[in-house]
Amino acid sequence: MRVVRIRAPGGLENLVLVERDQPEPKQGELLVRIRANSLNFHDDMVVRGKIPCRDGRVPMTDGAGEVVAVGESVDGFKIGDAVVSVFWPYWCGGEMTSDIKRDIPGETIDGYACDYVCKPAHFFTRAPADYMHLEAATLPCAGVTAWRGLVTCGGIKPGDTVLTLGSGGVSLFALQFAKAAGAYVIATSSSEDKLEKLQRLGANDVINYNAIPDWGRKAKELTQGRGVDHVIEVGGQNTLAQSITACRTGGHIAVIGFLAGIAAEISIPSLFSKQIRISGISIGSRADQEDMIRAIEVNKINPVIDRSFSLSQIGDAFNHYSIQKNFGKVCLDI
Ligand SMILES: NC(=O)c1ccc[n+]([C@@H]2O[C@H](COP(=O)([O-])OP(=O)(O)OC[C@H]3O[C@@H](n4cnc5c(N)ncnc54)[C@H](OP(=O)(O)O)[C@@H]3O)[C@@H](O)[C@H]2O)c1
């Protein structure tokens, strides 16, 4: 079987495709034929060596495929089931605690850039019915993060207004989940072409954040001055102040990413005077993923996929991803 490994110190030139023996499932494990991965910002940092990992690590946190063998004492899965990995394999549900915050596939343990894996059964959930493996592979990181930010922590309800930042993987899922929840969506992007695509996906209003640098005020204006109920904050340093401006008194900001820098300077009174609720999001639990999958099935939500590459083209896939011209997830078809 084929497997991609990251040779130290990382970098796309240090991704190697090698052969190894196919593993066999031990007690409690599934053998899964991996059919697809999707790329995330986190994977990009790992393969480029910005997040250091052990020499020989198998990259990719998101994996989807079918069960081809089941070890002893496994309940809930059978041969032929379509499954998808979870980001935090030891976080079953409830609140995150430090003892279960461990073992990130594709970073601190081997991930899914390979033909077959053997992992404990709780490393997977079922995939949505009727999903292609490529679609399922978009869910564990970007999908679950958007779900937890809006639903688990945000408590979104019909009639709420959601502000999404940029057209990355998390933001597109947030847009789709918000529309399914009956919310009004204001979406931003740096590209006029992507703004049109965001509208076709259901965004009620769009803002070009390059053309309108005070897009936070613009978003607030679009709510007749009330402010938005939820912000999916993926920017960080250069966006948080605008997100606070956009947010209504008593609104919710899901702090998720740092596409625009890590260290933000913010006005403390702007937070407490508006009684803004801030949730730090770190993907989500297995229960979040299962809840999200039920919602996807009931609401017939399909992820936006930009394009896919083969396993041997993994370096090209990351090059394509990093220039940010994609609209939708970039995937590996294995
Ligand atoms: N905390 C968590 O649990 C968690 C989980 C997943 C991701 N993240 C983080 O969340 C962020 C987004 O992840 P992702 O997977 O959605 O990334 P992604 O797919 O790589 O997003 C890329 C897009 O982000 C937009 N963008 C870039 N700079 C921006 C800026 N200054 N303002 C607004 N939008 C900007 C661009 O959209 P346009 O081209 O439309 O302008 C770009 O195409 C990353 O920092 C990632 O590390 C965190």
The ligand as an SDF file (V2000), in Angstrom:
LIG
                    3D

 48 52  0  0  0  0  0  0  0  0999 V2000
   -9.8850   26.7400   15.8320 N   0  0  0  0  0  0  0  0  0  0  0  0
  -10.2970   25.7550   15.0540 C   0  0  0  0  0  0  0  0  0  0  0  0
  -10.9360   24.8000   15.4930 O   0  0  0  0  0  0  0  0  0  0  0  0
  -10.0050   25.8140   13.5910 C   0  0  0  0  0  0  0  0  0  0  0  0
  -10.4980   24.8450   12.7130 C   0  0  0  0  0  0  0  0  0  0  0  0
  -10.3090   25.0000   11.3490 C   0  0  0  0  0  0  0  0  0  0  0  0
   -9.5910   26.1010   10.8890 C   0  0  0  0  0  0  0  0  0  0  0  0
   -9.0800   26.9740   11.7840 N   0  0  0  0  0  0  0  0  0  0  0  0
   -8.3810   28.1710   11.3430 C   0  0  0  0  0  0  0  0  0  0  0  0
   -9.3610   29.0060   10.7440 O   0  0  0  0  0  0  0  0  0  0  0  0
   -8.7790   29.7110    9.6650 C   0  0  0  0  0  0  0  0  0  0  0  0
   -9.5740   29.4040    8.4210 C   0  0  0  0  0  0  0  0  0  0  0  0
   -9.4750   28.0490    8.1160 O   0  0  0  0  0  0  0  0  0  0  0  0
  -10.0230   27.5200    6.7120 P   0  0  0  0  0  0  0  0  0  0  0  0
   -9.7950   26.0580    6.6930 O   0  0  0  0  0  0  0  0  0  0  0  0
  -11.3880   28.0280    6.4700 O   0  0  0  0  0  0  0  0  0  0  0  0
   -8.9850   28.2590    5.7770 O   0  0  0  0  0  0  0  0  0  0  0  0
   -8.8750   28.3630    4.2220 P   0  0  0  0  0  0  0  0  0  0  0  0
   -9.8690   27.4770    3.5650 O   0  0  0  0  0  0  0  0  0  0  0  0
   -7.4620   28.1980    3.8820 O   0  0  0  0  0  0  0  0  0  0  0  0
   -9.3040   29.8900    3.9720 O   0  0  0  0  0  0  0  0  0  0  0  0
   -8.7050   30.6180    2.9580 C   0  0  0  0  0  0  0  0  0  0  0  0
   -9.5790   31.8380    2.6980 C   0  0  0  0  0  0  0  0  0  0  0  0
   -9.5880   32.6830    3.8250 O   0  0  0  0  0  0  0  0  0  0  0  0
   -9.8930   33.9800    3.3990 C   0  0  0  0  0  0  0  0  0  0  0  0
   -9.0060   34.9690    4.0230 N   0  0  0  0  0  0  0  0  0  0  0  0
   -7.6730   35.0460    3.9660 C   0  0  0  0  0  0  0  0  0  0  0  0
   -7.2420   36.1490    4.6150 N   0  0  0  0  0  0  0  0  0  0  0  0
   -8.3510   36.7710    5.0660 C   0  0  0  0  0  0  0  0  0  0  0  0
   -8.5990   37.9650    5.7680 C   0  0  0  0  0  0  0  0  0  0  0  0
   -7.6090   38.7880    6.1360 N   0  0  0  0  0  0  0  0  0  0  0  0
   -9.8810   38.3020    6.0600 N   0  0  0  0  0  0  0  0  0  0  0  0
  -10.9040   37.5140    5.7060 C   0  0  0  0  0  0  0  0  0  0  0  0
  -10.7300   36.3670    4.9980 N   0  0  0  0  0  0  0  0  0  0  0  0
   -9.4800   36.0150    4.6940 C   0  0  0  0  0  0  0  0  0  0  0  0
   -9.7260   34.0340    1.8930 C   0  0  0  0  0  0  0  0  0  0  0  0
  -11.0250   34.1530    1.3480 O   0  0  0  0  0  0  0  0  0  0  0  0
  -11.3000   35.0530    0.0430 P   0  0  0  0  0  0  0  0  0  0  0  0
  -10.4220   34.4760   -1.0230 O   0  0  0  0  0  0  0  0  0  0  0  0
  -12.7390   34.8710   -0.2110 O   0  0  0  0  0  0  0  0  0  0  0  0
  -10.9360   36.4550    0.4010 O   0  0  0  0  0  0  0  0  0  0  0  0
   -9.0740   32.6890    1.5760 C   0  0  0  0  0  0  0  0  0  0  0  0
   -9.4470   32.1960    0.3410 O   0  0  0  0  0  0  0  0  0  0  0  0
   -7.3210   29.2970    9.6470 C   0  0  0  0  0  0  0  0  0  0  0  0
   -6.5740   30.2270   10.4070 O   0  0  0  0  0  0  0  0  0  0  0  0
   -7.3110   27.9520   10.3390 C   0  0  0  0  0  0  0  0  0  0  0  0
   -6.0820   27.6730   10.9580 O   0  0  0  0  0  0  0  0  0  0  0  0
   -9.2670   26.8540   13.1070 C   0  0  0  0  0  0  0  0  0  0  0  0
  1  2  1  0
  2  3  2  0
  2  4  1  0
  4  5  1  0
  4 48  2  0
  5  6  2  0
  6  7  1  0
  7  8  2  0
  8  9  1  0
  8 48  1  0
  9 10  1  0
  9 46  1  0
 10 11  1  0
 11 12  1  0
 11 44  1  0
 12 13  1  0
 13 14  1  0
 14 15  2  0
 14 16  1  0
 14 17  1  0
 17 18  1  0
 18 19  2  0
 18 20  1  0
 18 21  1  0
 21 22  1  0
 22 23  1  0
 23 24  1  0
 23 42  1  0
 24 25  1  0
 25 26  1  0
 25 36  1  0
 26 27  1  0
 26 35  1  0
 27 28  2  0
 28 29  1  0
 29 30  1  0
 29 35  2  0
 30 31  1  0
 30 32  2  0
 32 33  1  0
 33 34  2  0
 34 35  1  0
 36 37  1  0
 36 42  1  0
 37 38  1  0
 38 39  2  0
 38 40  1  0
 38 41  1  0
 42 43  1  0
 44 45  1  0
 44 46  1  0
 46 47  1  0
M  CHG  2   8   1  16  -1
M  END
$$$$
